[in-house]
Amino acid sequence: MIELVYALSLVLIFTGFGRFIQERLYPTSDQLGDILYSFGFGTGTVIIIMYVFGWIGLFRQLPILVLLASMAVFAGMRLPWLFTAMKTLKLPTGNRLILTIIGIFLFVNLIGALSPVTDSDGLGYHLAFPKVYLEHGGFVYHPMISSTWPLSIEMIFGVALAIGDDVLAKLMHFFFGVFTALATFYLAKRFTDEKTAFLASAFFYTIPLVAIESGICYNDLGIAFFFMLGFTAWLDWYKHKTLSSFYCASVFLGLAASVKWNGPLIVVIITGISLWKMIKDKSPDLITHLLIFVLISASFSGMWYAKNAFFNGNPFGPFAECIFDGVNWAPQNTDAYRASVESMDRSPLHFITAPFKLFLSPGQYGEITFLGPLLLMLIPIGLFHKEKKGLTPLLVFCGIFYVVWFLSSQQSRLLLPILPLLCVFAAWSFSGIETKSIFAIIVICMLLNLVFP
């Protein structure tokens, strides 16, 4: 249980330190928003510092302890604010039965996070690379293909391994899941209503895929968290033309892009929608604002491409080997890798049926698959509703993201960034048809979801 104490301490340090940045760059009018963005800014700062440590030979236990101690001093100055915010925080409230189910999921997920790491990807590279970097004091060449991918969440795992063990790293991923559920509530509350927000966060946290991810050492909940912060800020800009929200979105969408290989696609999609919105509204200084947005977002994933160029000779490895002469990686290896992740059916019929198969027969979409039936039940109802209550941008992004997912690697967990958005829309759909019988079906589905984790 000492790992849980360490994890909570790291969360407090990251949040307290991040408050110094958040209150200057993006203060909100909501206590939950302040806490979420403070944790985001704090975590992002740690990622960047650990990245720098990797280059200058300070990716070691002592410098990391000094870093945490220094951050703790600043965080301590903001503990009164944090405790006051938590005391006055209006957390998701609603039906007691659903609250009980959420509590059960929280407990089950925590038990999973407290167990030793056994998943292959967690042991194979999510923990392996930061461990190698700790042993060498910084970045070194590694022959595994996974070393060419963005490794931002692995920097947080490096901090965990420096002061604890693999369980502490898993707990940090667990907390990313909790914060993503709270971020789902925050977005839905801002743009719909509190009842919808409660259901949206409940729908998200009871998805079996989320429960499984909460108990393993992956990075998918990390990208979902950063994406939700970025998308919420971006949606605020989309609706209210708040420039500070636009630039805040660029930071967190950039952090999301720095977590996984498919992360930059998020920035590309958002940039495209933003360009359309600016042209439609005839926004002044369109090029300037969009260029700044792209440069900020690209800098976070770009730092990992720079690392790849230095150690592997190819910034975009394992791809573009015909252009760049990568280390120990030939074009035929790229072809074999692409075949392994792009071997799914891409027929027009499968494009239409894949959403149903994801929920009803998900085995073909990766080893961590089950999404539960709730979204499949409720989203179609909302799609036929004429008034989307301002959720159209959300649906447009999800639709484009689905197309990109379908054309790339069809793994269910790669859809995790849009699951909170789909849960918001599903909860809104339910609010328009709420009856006791439908509510009973939803509760039964949530309880059945407990079987799968």
Contacts in CASP RR format, 6 or more apart in sequence:
PFRMAT RR
TARGET T0000
AUTHOR 0000-0000-0000
METHOD contacts of the structure
MODEL  1
MIELVYALSLVLIFTGFGRFIQERLYPTSDQLGDILYSFGFGTGTVIIIM
YVFGWIGLFRQLPILVLLASMAVFAGMRLPWLFTAMKTLKLPTGNRLILT
IIGIFLFVNLIGALSPVTDSDGLGYHLAFPKVYLEHGGFVYHPMISSTWP
LSIEMIFGVALAIGDDVLAKLMHFFFGVFTALATFYLAKRFTDEKTAFLA
SAFFYTIPLVAIESGICYNDLGIAFFFMLGFTAWLDWYKHKTLSSFYCAS
VFLGLAASVKWNGPLIVVIITGISLWKMIKDKSPDLITHLLIFVLISASF
SGMWYAKNAFFNGNPFGPFAECIFDGVNWAPQNTDAYRASVESMDRSPLH
FITAPFKLFLSPGQYGEITFLGPLLLMLIPIGLFHKEKKGLTPLLVFCGI
FYVVWFLSSQQSRLLLPILPLLCVFAAWSFSGIETKSIFAIIVICMLLNL
VFP
1 114 0 8 1.000
3 114 0 8 1.000
3 164 0 8 1.000
3 165 0 8 1.000
3 167 0 8 1.000
3 168 0 8 1.000
3 171 0 8 1.000
4 110 0 8 1.000
4 114 0 8 1.000
4 171 0 8 1.000
6 160 0 8 1.000
6 163 0 8 1.000
6 164 0 8 1.000
6 168 0 8 1.000
6 171 0 8 1.000
7 160 0 8 1.000
7 168 0 8 1.000
7 171 0 8 1.000
7 172 0 8 1.000
7 174 0 8 1.000
7 175 0 8 1.000
10 68 0 8 1.000
10 159 0 8 1.000
10 160 0 8 1.000
10 172 0 8 1.000
11 39 0 8 1.000
11 175 0 8 1.000
12 75 0 8 1.000
12 79 0 8 1.000
12 82 0 8 1.000
13 68 0 8 1.000
13 71 0 8 1.000
13 72 0 8 1.000
13 75 0 8 1.000
14 39 0 8 1.000
14 40 0 8 1.000
14 42 0 8 1.000
14 43 0 8 1.000
14 46 0 8 1.000
14 71 0 8 1.000
14 75 0 8 1.000
15 35 0 8 1.000
15 38 0 8 1.000
15 39 0 8 1.000
15 42 0 8 1.000
15 75 0 8 1.000
15 82 0 8 1.000
16 38 0 8 1.000
16 42 0 8 1.000
16 74 0 8 1.000
16 75 0 8 1.000
16 76 0 8 1.000
16 78 0 8 1.000
16 79 0 8 1.000
16 81 0 8 1.000
16 82 0 8 1.000
17 42 0 8 1.000
17 45 0 8 1.000
17 71 0 8 1.000
17 74 0 8 1.000
17 75 0 8 1.000
17 78 0 8 1.000
18 38 0 8 1.000
18 39 0 8 1.000
18 40 0 8 1.000
18 41 0 8 1.000
18 42 0 8 1.000
18 45 0 8 1.000
18 75 0 8 1.000
18 78 0 8 1.000
19 34 0 8 1.000
19 38 0 8 1.000
19 41 0 8 1.000
19 75 0 8 1.000
19 78 0 8 1.000
19 81 0 8 1.000
19 82 0 8 1.000
20 74 0 8 1.000
20 78 0 8 1.000
21 38 0 8 1.000
21 41 0 8 1.000
21 42 0 8 1.000
21 45 0 8 1.000
22 34 0 8 1.000
22 37 0 8 1.000
22 38 0 8 1.000
22 40 0 8 1.000
22 41 0 8 1.000
23 34 0 8 1.000
23 38 0 8 1.000
25 41 0 8 1.000
25 244 0 8 1.000
25 248 0 8 1.000
26 37 0 8 1.000
26 41 0 8 1.000
26 233 0 8 1.000
26 244 0 8 1.000
26 245 0 8 1.000
26 248 0 8 1.000
27 34 0 8 1.000
28 34 0 8 1.000
28 37 0 8 1.000
30 186 0 8 1.000
30 189 0 8 1.000
30 190 0 8 1.000
31 85 0 8 1.000
31 88 0 8 1.000
31 89 0 8 1.000
31 90 0 8 1.000
32 89 0 8 1.000
32 90 0 8 1.000
32 91 0 8 1.000
32 182 0 8 1.000
32 185 0 8 1.000
32 186 0 8 1.000
32 189 0 8 1.000
33 186 0 8 1.000
34 85 0 8 1.000
35 82 0 8 1.000
35 85 0 8 1.000
35 86 0 8 1.000
35 89 0 8 1.000
36 179 0 8 1.000
36 182 0 8 1.000
36 183 0 8 1.000
36 186 0 8 1.000
36 229 0 8 1.000
37 229 0 8 1.000
37 248 0 8 1.000
38 82 0 8 1.000
39 179 0 8 1.000
40 225 0 8 1.000
40 226 0 8 1.000
40 229 0 8 1.000
40 252 0 8 1.000
40 255 0 8 1.000
43 156 0 8 1.000
44 152 0 8 1.000
44 255 0 8 1.000
46 67 0 8 1.000
46 71 0 8 1.000
46 155 0 8 1.000
46 156 0 8 1.000
46 159 0 8 1.000
47 152 0 8 1.000
47 153 0 8 1.000
47 155 0 8 1.000
47 156 0 8 1.000
47 255 0 8 1.000
47 258 0 8 1.000
48 303 0 8 1.000
49 67 0 8 1.000
50 59 0 8 1.000
50 64 0 8 1.000
50 155 0 8 1.000
50 156 0 8 1.000
50 158 0 8 1.000
50 159 0 8 1.000
51 152 0 8 1.000
51 155 0 8 1.000
51 303 0 8 1.000
52 58 0 8 1.000
53 59 0 8 1.000
53 60 0 8 1.000
53 63 0 8 1.000
53 64 0 8 1.000
53 67 0 8 1.000
53 138 0 8 1.000
54 133 0 8 1.000
54 137 0 8 1.000
54 138 0 8 1.000
54 139 0 8 1.000
55 138 0 8 1.000
55 139 0 8 1.000
57 137 0 8 1.000
57 138 0 8 1.000
58 137 0 8 1.000
58 138 0 8 1.000
59 133 0 8 1.000
59 134 0 8 1.000
59 136 0 8 1.000
59 137 0 8 1.000
59 138 0 8 1.000
59 139 0 8 1.000
59 158 0 8 1.000
60 134 0 8 1.000
60 137 0 8 1.000
60 138 0 8 1.000
60 162 0 8 1.000
61 134 0 8 1.000
61 162 0 8 1.000
61 163 0 8 1.000
64 158 0 8 1.000
64 159 0 8 1.000
64 162 0 8 1.000
64 163 0 8 1.000
65 162 0 8 1.000
65 163 0 8 1.000
68 159 0 8 1.000
68 163 0 8 1.000
92 182 0 8 1.000
92 185 0 8 1.000
92 197 0 8 1.000
92 198 0 8 1.000
92 201 0 8 1.000
92 202 0 8 1.000
93 99 0 8 1.000
93 194 0 8 1.000
93 198 0 8 1.000
94 195 0 8 1.000
94 198 0 8 1.000
95 439 0 8 1.000
97 443 0 8 1.000
98 198 0 8 1.000
98 199 0 8 1.000
98 202 0 8 1.000
98 443 0 8 1.000
98 446 0 8 1.000
101 202 0 8 1.000
101 206 0 8 1.000
101 443 0 8 1.000
101 446 0 8 1.000
101 447 0 8 1.000
101 450 0 8 1.000
102 202 0 8 1.000
102 205 0 8 1.000
102 206 0 8 1.000
104 450 0 8 1.000
105 205 0 8 1.000
105 206 0 8 1.000
105 211 0 8 1.000
105 449 0 8 1.000
105 450 0 8 1.000
105 453 0 8 1.000
106 178 0 8 1.000
106 205 0 8 1.000
108 211 0 8 1.000
108 450 0 8 1.000
108 453 0 8 1.000
109 174 0 8 1.000
109 211 0 8 1.000
109 214 0 8 1.000
109 215 0 8 1.000
109 453 0 8 1.000
110 174 0 8 1.000
112 170 0 8 1.000
112 174 0 8 1.000
112 214 0 8 1.000
112 215 0 8 1.000
113 167 0 8 1.000
113 170 0 8 1.000
113 171 0 8 1.000
113 173 0 8 1.000
113 174 0 8 1.000
113 214 0 8 1.000
113 215 0 8 1.000
114 167 0 8 1.000
114 170 0 8 1.000
114 171 0 8 1.000
115 167 0 8 1.000
115 170 0 8 1.000
115 215 0 8 1.000
116 166 0 8 1.000
116 167 0 8 1.000
117 123 0 8 1.000
117 127 0 8 1.000
117 166 0 8 1.000
117 167 0 8 1.000
117 169 0 8 1.000
117 170 0 8 1.000
117 216 0 8 1.000
117 217 0 8 1.000
119 216 0 8 1.000
119 217 0 8 1.000
119 218 0 8 1.000
121 216 0 8 1.000
121 217 0 8 1.000
121 218 0 8 1.000
122 128 0 8 1.000
122 216 0 8 1.000
122 217 0 8 1.000
122 218 0 8 1.000
123 217 0 8 1.000
124 144 0 8 1.000
124 146 0 8 1.000
125 144 0 8 1.000
125 146 0 8 1.000
125 147 0 8 1.000
125 154 0 8 1.000
126 153 0 8 1.000
126 154 0 8 1.000
126 157 0 8 1.000
126 169 0 8 1.000
126 217 0 8 1.000
126 218 0 8 1.000
126 219 0 8 1.000
127 154 0 8 1.000
127 157 0 8 1.000
127 161 0 8 1.000
127 166 0 8 1.000
127 169 0 8 1.000
127 217 0 8 1.000
128 144 0 8 1.000
129 142 0 8 1.000
129 146 0 8 1.000
129 147 0 8 1.000
129 151 0 8 1.000
129 154 0 8 1.000
130 151 0 8 1.000
130 154 0 8 1.000
130 155 0 8 1.000
130 157 0 8 1.000
130 158 0 8 1.000
130 161 0 8 1.000
131 158 0 8 1.000
131 161 0 8 1.000
132 140 0 8 1.000
132 142 0 8 1.000
133 139 0 8 1.000
133 140 0 8 1.000
133 158 0 8 1.000
134 158 0 8 1.000
134 161 0 8 1.000
134 162 0 8 1.000
139 307 0 8 1.000
139 311 0 8 1.000
140 311 0 8 1.000
141 147 0 8 1.000
141 311 0 8 1.000
141 312 0 8 1.000
141 327 0 8 1.000
142 311 0 8 1.000
143 328 0 8 1.000
145 318 0 8 1.000
145 329 0 8 1.000
145 337 0 8 1.000
147 311 0 8 1.000
147 312 0 8 1.000
148 308 0 8 1.000
148 312 0 8 1.000
148 314 0 8 1.000
148 317 0 8 1.000
148 318 0 8 1.000
149 260 0 8 1.000
149 261 0 8 1.000
149 304 0 8 1.000
150 257 0 8 1.000
150 258 0 8 1.000
150 259 0 8 1.000
150 260 0 8 1.000
150 261 0 8 1.000
150 263 0 8 1.000
150 301 0 8 1.000
150 304 0 8 1.000
151 304 0 8 1.000
152 219 0 8 1.000
152 255 0 8 1.000
152 258 0 8 1.000
152 259 0 8 1.000
152 300 0 8 1.000
152 304 0 8 1.000
153 173 0 8 1.000
153 176 0 8 1.000
153 219 0 8 1.000
153 222 0 8 1.000
153 223 0 8 1.000
153 259 0 8 1.000
154 219 0 8 1.000
156 169 0 8 1.000
156 172 0 8 1.000
157 169 0 8 1.000
157 172 0 8 1.000
157 217 0 8 1.000
158 169 0 8 1.000
160 168 0 8 1.000
160 169 0 8 1.000
160 171 0 8 1.000
160 172 0 8 1.000
161 168 0 8 1.000
161 169 0 8 1.000
166 217 0 8 1.000
169 217 0 8 1.000
170 215 0 8 1.000
170 216 0 8 1.000
170 217 0 8 1.000
173 213 0 8 1.000
173 214 0 8 1.000
173 215 0 8 1.000
173 216 0 8 1.000
173 217 0 8 1.000
173 218 0 8 1.000
173 219 0 8 1.000
173 221 0 8 1.000
173 222 0 8 1.000
174 214 0 8 1.000
174 215 0 8 1.000
174 221 0 8 1.000
176 221 0 8 1.000
176 222 0 8 1.000
176 224 0 8 1.000
176 225 0 8 1.000
177 205 0 8 1.000
177 210 0 8 1.000
177 213 0 8 1.000
177 214 0 8 1.000
177 221 0 8 1.000
177 222 0 8 1.000
177 224 0 8 1.000
177 225 0 8 1.000
178 205 0 8 1.000
179 225 0 8 1.000
180 204 0 8 1.000
180 210 0 8 1.000
180 221 0 8 1.000
180 222 0 8 1.000
180 224 0 8 1.000
180 225 0 8 1.000
180 228 0 8 1.000
180 420 0 8 1.000
181 201 0 8 1.000
181 204 0 8 1.000
181 205 0 8 1.000
181 210 0 8 1.000
181 420 0 8 1.000
182 201 0 8 1.000
183 225 0 8 1.000
183 228 0 8 1.000
183 229 0 8 1.000
183 232 0 8 1.000
183 420 0 8 1.000
184 197 0 8 1.000
184 200 0 8 1.000
184 201 0 8 1.000
184 204 0 8 1.000
184 228 0 8 1.000
184 420 0 8 1.000
184 423 0 8 1.000
184 424 0 8 1.000
185 197 0 8 1.000
185 198 0 8 1.000
185 200 0 8 1.000
185 201 0 8 1.000
186 197 0 8 1.000
186 232 0 8 1.000
187 197 0 8 1.000
187 200 0 8 1.000
187 228 0 8 1.000
187 231 0 8 1.000
187 232 0 8 1.000
187 235 0 8 1.000
187 420 0 8 1.000
187 421 0 8 1.000
187 424 0 8 1.000
188 196 0 8 1.000
188 197 0 8 1.000
188 200 0 8 1.000
188 201 0 8 1.000
188 424 0 8 1.000
188 427 0 8 1.000
188 428 0 8 1.000
189 196 0 8 1.000
189 197 0 8 1.000
190 232 0 8 1.000
190 236 0 8 1.000
191 235 0 8 1.000
191 239 0 8 1.000
191 389 0 8 1.000
191 390 0 8 1.000
191 391 0 8 1.000
191 424 0 8 1.000
192 389 0 8 1.000
192 391 0 8 1.000
192 424 0 8 1.000
192 427 0 8 1.000
192 428 0 8 1.000
192 431 0 8 1.000
193 431 0 8 1.000
195 431 0 8 1.000
196 424 0 8 1.000
196 427 0 8 1.000
196 428 0 8 1.000
196 431 0 8 1.000
197 424 0 8 1.000
197 427 0 8 1.000
198 427 0 8 1.000
199 426 0 8 1.000
199 427 0 8 1.000
199 430 0 8 1.000
199 431 0 8 1.000
200 420 0 8 1.000
200 423 0 8 1.000
200 424 0 8 1.000
200 426 0 8 1.000
200 427 0 8 1.000
200 428 0 8 1.000
201 423 0 8 1.000
202 446 0 8 1.000
203 374 0 8 1.000
203 375 0 8 1.000
203 423 0 8 1.000
203 426 0 8 1.000
203 427 0 8 1.000
204 210 0 8 1.000
204 419 0 8 1.000
204 420 0 8 1.000
204 423 0 8 1.000
205 211 0 8 1.000
206 374 0 8 1.000
206 446 0 8 1.000
206 449 0 8 1.000
207 371 0 8 1.000
207 372 0 8 1.000
207 374 0 8 1.000
207 375 0 8 1.000
207 419 0 8 1.000
207 423 0 8 1.000
207 449 0 8 1.000
208 370 0 8 1.000
208 371 0 8 1.000
208 372 0 8 1.000
208 449 0 8 1.000
208 452 0 8 1.000
208 453 0 8 1.000
209 368 0 8 1.000
209 369 0 8 1.000
209 370 0 8 1.000
209 371 0 8 1.000
209 412 0 8 1.000
209 413 0 8 1.000
209 416 0 8 1.000
209 419 0 8 1.000
210 221 0 8 1.000
210 416 0 8 1.000
210 419 0 8 1.000
211 449 0 8 1.000
211 452 0 8 1.000
211 453 0 8 1.000
212 368 0 8 1.000
212 370 0 8 1.000
212 452 0 8 1.000
212 453 0 8 1.000
213 220 0 8 1.000
213 221 0 8 1.000
213 368 0 8 1.000
213 413 0 8 1.000
213 416 0 8 1.000
214 221 0 8 1.000
216 368 0 8 1.000
218 413 0 8 1.000
219 259 0 8 1.000
219 260 0 8 1.000
220 260 0 8 1.000
220 413 0 8 1.000
220 414 0 8 1.000
220 416 0 8 1.000
221 416 0 8 1.000
222 256 0 8 1.000
222 259 0 8 1.000
223 256 0 8 1.000
223 259 0 8 1.000
223 260 0 8 1.000
223 263 0 8 1.000
223 416 0 8 1.000
223 417 0 8 1.000
224 416 0 8 1.000
224 417 0 8 1.000
224 419 0 8 1.000
224 420 0 8 1.000
226 252 0 8 1.000
226 253 0 8 1.000
226 254 0 8 1.000
226 255 0 8 1.000
226 256 0 8 1.000
226 259 0 8 1.000
227 252 0 8 1.000
227 253 0 8 1.000
227 256 0 8 1.000
227 266 0 8 1.000
227 417 0 8 1.000
228 417 0 8 1.000
228 420 0 8 1.000
229 252 0 8 1.000
230 248 0 8 1.000
230 249 0 8 1.000
230 251 0 8 1.000
230 252 0 8 1.000
230 253 0 8 1.000
230 256 0 8 1.000
231 249 0 8 1.000
231 253 0 8 1.000
231 270 0 8 1.000
231 397 0 8 1.000
231 421 0 8 1.000
233 245 0 8 1.000
233 246 0 8 1.000
233 248 0 8 1.000
233 249 0 8 1.000
233 252 0 8 1.000
234 245 0 8 1.000
234 246 0 8 1.000
234 249 0 8 1.000
234 253 0 8 1.000
234 270 0 8 1.000
234 274 0 8 1.000
235 393 0 8 1.000
235 394 0 8 1.000
236 242 0 8 1.000
236 245 0 8 1.000
237 243 0 8 1.000
237 245 0 8 1.000
237 246 0 8 1.000
237 249 0 8 1.000
238 274 0 8 1.000
238 277 0 8 1.000
238 393 0 8 1.000
239 390 0 8 1.000
241 281 0 8 1.000
241 283 0 8 1.000
243 289 0 8 1.000
246 274 0 8 1.000
246 289 0 8 1.000
246 293 0 8 1.000
247 292 0 8 1.000
247 293 0 8 1.000
247 296 0 8 1.000
249 270 0 8 1.000
249 293 0 8 1.000
250 292 0 8 1.000
250 293 0 8 1.000
250 294 0 8 1.000
250 296 0 8 1.000
250 297 0 8 1.000
251 296 0 8 1.000
251 297 0 8 1.000
251 300 0 8 1.000
253 266 0 8 1.000
253 267 0 8 1.000
253 270 0 8 1.000
253 297 0 8 1.000
254 267 0 8 1.000
254 296 0 8 1.000
254 297 0 8 1.000
254 298 0 8 1.000
254 299 0 8 1.000
254 300 0 8 1.000
254 301 0 8 1.000
255 300 0 8 1.000
256 263 0 8 1.000
256 266 0 8 1.000
256 267 0 8 1.000
256 417 0 8 1.000
257 263 0 8 1.000
257 264 0 8 1.000
257 266 0 8 1.000
257 267 0 8 1.000
257 297 0 8 1.000
257 298 0 8 1.000
257 300 0 8 1.000
257 301 0 8 1.000
258 300 0 8 1.000
258 301 0 8 1.000
258 302 0 8 1.000
258 303 0 8 1.000
258 304 0 8 1.000
260 414 0 8 1.000
262 404 0 8 1.000
262 405 0 8 1.000
262 408 0 8 1.000
262 409 0 8 1.000
262 414 0 8 1.000
263 301 0 8 1.000
263 417 0 8 1.000
264 298 0 8 1.000
264 301 0 8 1.000
265 401 0 8 1.000
265 404 0 8 1.000
265 408 0 8 1.000
266 401 0 8 1.000
266 417 0 8 1.000
267 294 0 8 1.000
267 297 0 8 1.000
267 298 0 8 1.000
267 301 0 8 1.000
269 397 0 8 1.000
269 400 0 8 1.000
269 401 0 8 1.000
269 404 0 8 1.000
270 397 0 8 1.000
271 290 0 8 1.000
271 293 0 8 1.000
271 294 0 8 1.000
271 297 0 8 1.000
273 393 0 8 1.000
273 396 0 8 1.000
273 397 0 8 1.000
273 400 0 8 1.000
274 290 0 8 1.000
274 293 0 8 1.000
275 286 0 8 1.000
275 290 0 8 1.000
277 283 0 8 1.000
278 286 0 8 1.000
278 289 0 8 1.000
278 290 0 8 1.000
279 286 0 8 1.000
283 289 0 8 1.000
305 315 0 8 1.000
305 316 0 8 1.000
306 315 0 8 1.000
308 314 0 8 1.000
308 315 0 8 1.000
308 316 0 8 1.000
308 317 0 8 1.000
309 315 0 8 1.000
309 324 0 8 1.000
311 327 0 8 1.000
312 326 0 8 1.000
312 327 0 8 1.000
312 329 0 8 1.000
313 324 0 8 1.000
313 325 0 8 1.000
313 326 0 8 1.000
313 327 0 8 1.000
314 320 0 8 1.000
314 321 0 8 1.000
314 324 0 8 1.000
314 325 0 8 1.000
314 326 0 8 1.000
314 327 0 8 1.000
314 329 0 8 1.000
315 324 0 8 1.000
316 324 0 8 1.000
317 324 0 8 1.000
317 326 0 8 1.000
317 329 0 8 1.000
317 334 0 8 1.000
318 329 0 8 1.000
318 333 0 8 1.000
318 334 0 8 1.000
318 337 0 8 1.000
319 334 0 8 1.000
319 338 0 8 1.000
321 329 0 8 1.000
321 330 0 8 1.000
321 331 0 8 1.000
321 333 0 8 1.000
321 334 0 8 1.000
322 331 0 8 1.000
341 408 0 8 1.000
341 409 0 8 1.000
341 411 0 8 1.000
342 408 0 8 1.000
342 409 0 8 1.000
344 350 0 8 1.000
344 364 0 8 1.000
344 409 0 8 1.000
344 410 0 8 1.000
346 406 0 8 1.000
346 407 0 8 1.000
351 406 0 8 1.000
354 406 0 8 1.000
354 410 0 8 1.000
355 376 0 8 1.000
355 402 0 8 1.000
356 376 0 8 1.000
357 364 0 8 1.000
357 365 0 8 1.000
358 365 0 8 1.000
358 369 0 8 1.000
358 371 0 8 1.000
358 412 0 8 1.000
358 415 0 8 1.000
359 371 0 8 1.000
359 372 0 8 1.000
359 373 0 8 1.000
359 375 0 8 1.000
359 376 0 8 1.000
360 376 0 8 1.000
362 369 0 8 1.000
362 370 0 8 1.000
362 371 0 8 1.000
362 412 0 8 1.000
363 369 0 8 1.000
365 410 0 8 1.000
365 411 0 8 1.000
365 412 0 8 1.000
366 411 0 8 1.000
366 412 0 8 1.000
366 413 0 8 1.000
368 412 0 8 1.000
368 413 0 8 1.000
369 412 0 8 1.000
369 413 0 8 1.000
370 452 0 8 1.000
371 412 0 8 1.000
371 419 0 8 1.000
372 445 0 8 1.000
372 448 0 8 1.000
372 449 0 8 1.000
372 452 0 8 1.000
373 445 0 8 1.000
373 448 0 8 1.000
374 426 0 8 1.000
374 442 0 8 1.000
374 445 0 8 1.000
374 446 0 8 1.000
375 419 0 8 1.000
375 422 0 8 1.000
375 423 0 8 1.000
375 426 0 8 1.000
377 426 0 8 1.000
377 441 0 8 1.000
377 445 0 8 1.000
378 426 0 8 1.000
378 427 0 8 1.000
378 429 0 8 1.000
378 430 0 8 1.000
379 422 0 8 1.000
379 425 0 8 1.000
379 426 0 8 1.000
379 429 0 8 1.000
381 429 0 8 1.000
381 430 0 8 1.000
381 433 0 8 1.000
382 388 0 8 1.000
382 425 0 8 1.000
382 428 0 8 1.000
382 429 0 8 1.000
383 395 0 8 1.000
385 429 0 8 1.000
385 432 0 8 1.000
388 395 0 8 1.000
389 428 0 8 1.000
391 424 0 8 1.000
391 425 0 8 1.000
391 428 0 8 1.000
394 421 0 8 1.000
394 424 0 8 1.000
394 425 0 8 1.000
395 425 0 8 1.000
397 418 0 8 1.000
397 421 0 8 1.000
398 418 0 8 1.000
398 421 0 8 1.000
398 422 0 8 1.000
398 425 0 8 1.000
401 415 0 8 1.000
401 417 0 8 1.000
401 418 0 8 1.000
402 415 0 8 1.000
402 418 0 8 1.000
405 414 0 8 1.000
405 415 0 8 1.000
408 414 0 8 1.000
430 438 0 8 1.000
430 442 0 8 1.000
END
